[in-house]
């Protein structure tokens, strides 16, 4: 049995089809976690390690008014 390491790149690749269809990043990440039976906290830890995914989620969260525009830390979600 092989163990597959989940990386930010793998997650981004796996959700790219959903993103292309207009699904928001946050929703795509939640769907990915549910589909792969992964705790959302684990996905959050991986996202925090990726400057690209982290910025995409932050930008989306600002647009949804989940964080203030000048906050750079995603741990301050409302």
Protein Blocks (a to p, Z undefined) as FASTA:
>chain_A
ZZddddfklmmmmmmmmmmnopafklmmmmmmmmnopafklmmmmmmmpmklmmmmmmmm
mmnopacfklcbfklcZZ
